[in-house]
Amino acid sequence: MVCSSGVGFNPEVNGVRYTFDVYGLYNGLFVMADRQTGSVWTHYDGSILTGPLAEQGIALELQPIVHTTWSNWLATYPDTTVLDWYPEFEARYRSIEPGRGGLGPQFLATILNWDDRLSENELVLGVNAGSEYRAYVLAEFGSALQVIEDTLGGMPIVVFLEPGTDFGLAFEAAVDGERLYFAAEGDQIIDSEGTRWDISGKAVSGPQAGSNLTYVTSFVTEWYGWAAYHPQSSIYGQ
């Protein structure tokens, strides 16, 4: 992905399961068309740009995606299965460095809002809560696990960042209405009650063991795409 983002959605809306193909570019990011109606959807927020479903006000529901290295993922989930590459397309696969510089003219030509507060390919964790948007610049937090407590859209949130692996996710800083406070202790996350959490927001030990933090819309991406879609976004620390 040129934009370095990996976004997951529930493909079912109002009882209908949609399937998708890559369609083109919008705001420098790919868009997809569903095979059922030909409607064009963004891969960034799951909304519909054009087509038969555009007037229905529906959107795909975002799902939390852990953006990390294979070694870290395998250490946490050793029984993971992997989707096999199609051998006939294997030659097309190549390594991509997240946040690599440069955008081709075909991408630049589709960007409707250009924001130079950050460099175009700067890796950020984009977070949306309520009607507010904020970008957290990964490079500003070193390479170790970081826990950031913040308020966005009137909601207390906690942000887990691991810039060394280009990981980041945000969650509501509460469980069952009880406000929690978090900190990083080495490679672990612990809250004020002594519960330990993994980076996906699951309590692995302590008083809240088995609980899950509520995901707040968030994913790692490059600044140009986040700012193009969300020009009103603030930048953490600025």
N, C-alpha and C positions, 0 to 999 in steps of 0.2 A: 504494500500500500504506500503510495507516494506521501499521503498525509500522516502515515505512521499510526493510524487509529485502528483499533479493533473493536467493533461495536456489535453486541448481540441483541436479537429481538425475539419475542414470541411471534411466530408467523401466523398465529390464529387471531382473527378479529371477528367478534360477533358470531362465533361458531363456524366461521369459514377459514380454512387453512390455505394460505397463499404460498405459491412458489415463485421464485424470482430469477431473473437473468440480469447481468450488467447491461445498462442502457446507454449511458453516456456520462457527461460531466456537468456539474452545476456548482458554482462557487469553488472551483478547483478540486472538487470531490466527486467521486463516482455516485451515480444514481442508478436505481434498478427499476425494472418494469415487472409487474406480476403477469404470469401467464394466463391468469383467469380473466382479467379485464383489460390488460394493457395499460393500467394506470402506472404513473411514474412516481416512485417513492425515493426519499433521501435515505442514505445509509447513516446519516448523522443523528437525526432525531426521529426517524420513522414516519414523518409526515408525508403527505401526498402533494406533489407539485402540480400535476395535471392528469387528466384522464377521467373516465366514467365515475370514479369514486371520489373525485376531488371535492365535490360539494357536500359529502356526507360528514365531514369533520372527524374522520377516524384517523387513527395512527397506530403504528406498531408499538407494543410495550417493550421498553428497553429492559435488558437483563444484565446483571453484573458480570463483567468479564475480567478475570485476573490476567493482566498483561505482565508476564514475567519470563524468565529463562526456562528452558526445558529442564535443566538440572534442578532448579528450585521447585518447579512444579512436581517433578518425579519424586523428590524427597518428601513432599507433603502428601502426594497421591500416588503411591508406588504401583497401584493396580490399574493405572490409567491405560486405556486403549488409544490407538492412534489411527486416524483415517489414512489409509494407504494412498500413495500417489498413483494417479493413473499412468501406467508406464508409457503410453503413447504421447503423453504431454510432459514427461519428465525433463526433457531438454529445455523446457520453458521456465523451469523453476530456477531461481537464483537467490543468493543471500542479499538481503536489504538491510542497510544500517538505518535504524530509526533516527529521524531528525537530520538526515544528510542534506547538504545544501543544494539549492537550485530547484527551480520549477520550470518545466517546459512551456513553450508558448501556448500549447493547446490547453494547459491548465490556467495560465494567467488570463487568457482571453475570456474565461467564464466567471472570473471573480467579480462580484458586484460591489463588495465593500473591502477596501484595502486599509489595514491598520498597521502603522509603523511604530507603535509603542514597544514592540518586541521584534526581533528578527523573524522573518517569515517562517523559518523551519525550526524555531525554538520549540522544544518539547514541553508541553504543559499538561497538567491534569485539569480538564475543564469540568466544572461542577455547576449544576443547576438545582436550585431549591426555590420553590414558589416561582416568582417572576424575576428572580435575581440570578445572575451568572457571574462566575469568578474563575480566573485561571491561576493555577499554582505552578510556578516555573520550576521544573525538576532540577535544573542545574544549580539552583540557589540553595539546595538542601544537602549537598554532599552526596556520598554514596551509601551511607548507612540508613537503616530503617528510621523513619521519622514519623512522629505523631503530632498533628496540628489540630488544636481545638479552635473553632471559629463559629461565627454566627452568619447565616446566609438565608435570606428570605424570611427573617424572623425566627429561624429554627437553629438551635444549637446543633452543630455538626462536628464530626471528628474525621480527619483526613489521614489515611495511612499512605505514606510514600516510601518507596524504595528506589531512589533514582538510579542506583547502580544497575538495576535490572529493568529500568523504565516502567516501574509499576506504580500505580496509584488508584485508590478508590476512596469514596466518601460515604459516610453513614450518618444516620441520626444518632446523636450522642445520648440515647436513652433506651431503656428496655421497659416495656409495659408502663410507660409514663414516668419512670424513675430516671432522673438525670444522672449520668455517669461521667466520670472524668478519667482520661486515659493518658498513659505515658509509655514511652519506649524504654525497655530495659535490655540493652544489648540487642539481640535479634528477636525479642519477645515483646508483646504488647500486654500491659496489665492495667486494670482499671482501679479506681479508688476503693473498691470493695475486695480486691484481691483476685478477681477473675482474670484468667489469661485468655487472650483472643488470638486467632490466627488472622492473616492478612485479608482473608475473605469475609471477615466479620462474624466468625463462628466462635463461641465460647468453648474452649477445650478443657478447662479445669476451673475449679472455684465455685463460688455461690451461684453464678449464672450458667454453669456448665450445660451445654446442649442448646442454649439460646442463640439466636441470630440477630445481629444488628440489622436495622432496616436500611436497605440500600438507598442512597440518594443518587440521582442521575449523575454519573461521572465516568470519564474515560480519558485515557492518555491520547493526545493528538498533537499535531503541529499548530502553532499559533495562527498561521494564515487561515486555516479552515475554521478554527474556533471563532476567530474575530469576524470572519465573513458571515457566518451564520448568526453570531451573537455580538453585534457591534456595541451593544450596551454593556458588555462584560467588563467587570473590574479586574484588576490584577492584584493578587495577594501581596501586601507589603507596600503597595503604591497608593 
